[in-house]
Amino acid sequence: MNLVAAMRAEYQRGEGLLWTGVCVKTVIYLTTLATVTWNNRTADTLFLVLACVGQMFLFVSRLLMDGYVAVAERLRRLAMLQDGTGREPTCFELADLPERVWSVTWGPVPDPYYSSQLPRGPKRLVDVTAECAFFSGKIAQAAWRGFLIVSVAASAVILISLVLIAVLGVSQSRLELVAKCALVGITFWMTEDLIDMALRYRSLASRCENILQECFRLLNEQSPSMEEAYVALHEYDAAVAGAPPLPSIVYRRRNEGLTKIWQEARLHHATS
């Protein structure tokens, strides 16, 4: 099994559900704005029903996304151990993987996937962990800023819409007001979910920065122990597990620049 290809496939499935959820949220958001200026009882009720159905879909898709990401993280950890220490996955670890990962044959994967030139062992595992923490941290930093701007702007517009409903709702029936207020409330909760995602990306960026510094400290040692290397790896695992899938669009746009920065940082660290 190509662990990296399988990992990428699982992350892409999870990210696909992430962006599908964003599209559904956008539709709900636009219909909410439409109800502010469109005084139609039937339309208001229909939009409310659609918003509730959309929220149920978002709940299910988020559960599925978390499942794909969990499998991807297990594959990534196995791939890092395989590259860093030469440890091959055990038959029990492979048997515990979903059947779908065994049929993954598509997607070009660089060989080697990780750029460390150190011999296999704890120091190479620390180097691989540092590389992962660097790229994950930089991508998460860009993601949290983007999601924060979008969520704050969306929340502000929704609050303004609520004020407009209160001002313009004098001539509307009580049922229309209730439907509109309920729809605005659902949509505002949805924007809060976007803020939560932004904060989780920020937490990942911050933790990756700390992990990177710890990895550099270990790389300065002549022979870090395997226990120290595993601790750094588990710290990175815990950080990534608490965040949504990293947007591949950010990775593709910044990969070349980040690769150059990482190579220069590693060279500077090796010669300092």
Secondary structure, DSSP 8 states (H G I E B T S, - for coil): --HHHHHHHHHHHHHHHHHHHHHHHHHHHHHHHHHHH---HHHHHHHHHHHHHHHHHHHHHHHHHHHHHHHHHHHHHHHHHHHHH-----HHHHHTS-GGGGG---S---SSSS---S-SSHHHHHHHHHHHHHHHHHHHHHHHHHHHHHHHHHHHHHHHHHHHHHHHGGGS-HHHHHHHHHHHHHHHHHHHHHHHHHHHHHHHHHHHHHHHHHHHHHHHSSS--HHHHHHHHHHHHHHHHTS----HHHHHHHHHHHHHHHHHHHHHHHH-
